[in-house]
Amino acid sequence: AQKVTQAQTEISVVEKEDVTLDCVYETRDTTYYLFWYKQPPSGELVFLIRRNSFDEQNEISGRYSWNFQKSTSSFNFTITASQVVDSAVYFCALSYTGANSKLTFGKGITLSVRP
Amino acid sequence: EAQVTQNPRYLITVTGKKLTVTCSQNMNHEYMSWYRQDPGLGLRQIYYSMNVEVTDKGDVPEGYKVSRKEKRNFPLILESPSPNQTSLYFCASSLYLAGYEQYFGPGTRLTVT
């Protein structure tokens, strides 16, 4: 069975602070995929990144960076110099190779960035 | 613009009155799926479709039906809605199976009284 744990439920920071959102996953598959999605107050789900289990390279995209460590089954997300527009719920998700590309989501982390 | 569209965005209905939530994607994606999002329970898959005429149950299919007669459309049907189906519903699509990113529609907020 697959599981995604986002232990932090709510985080509040002041603008320009760096913040890391934690994600720990469980799977028995050797090939799997990890994702982060953002859900702003408007409600839509916005795709941020996808990683496959064979690619442990960290990734940076502007102020966003992701750290994938198979040894600890973690896929953490860091926002550098946070902005008010980063306020949202962030979901980590997992899928595997199979007939169903179902995303198993964590419960989400509500990030509030105060001016 | 590449997108997944859902209609209606908001719906209030009464118990037992059949309804359909439409979902359409213009990206020629093979895989489509429906999720519901509930406080405390997160996002859970209802049904999915690997291609035209191929559909299967997700984790919470009870009370729902789907069809995939055309590649671009994947409607969600509630034959006899009940209050426990009050939820935020998302349609998603991806190019193929196996790990491609899924793009989500804007969501449909359904209230069943």
Interface residues (C-beta under 8 A of the other chain):
Chain A: Y32 Y33 F35 Y37 G43 E44 L45 V46 F47 R50 N52 F91 S95 Y96 T97 G98 A99 N100 S101 K102 L103 F105 G106 K107 G108
Chain B: Y31 S33 Y35 G40 G42 L43 Q45 Y48 M50 D56 G58 D59 L88 F90 A92 S94 L97 A98 G99 Y100 E101 Q102 Y103 F104 G105 P106 G107 R109
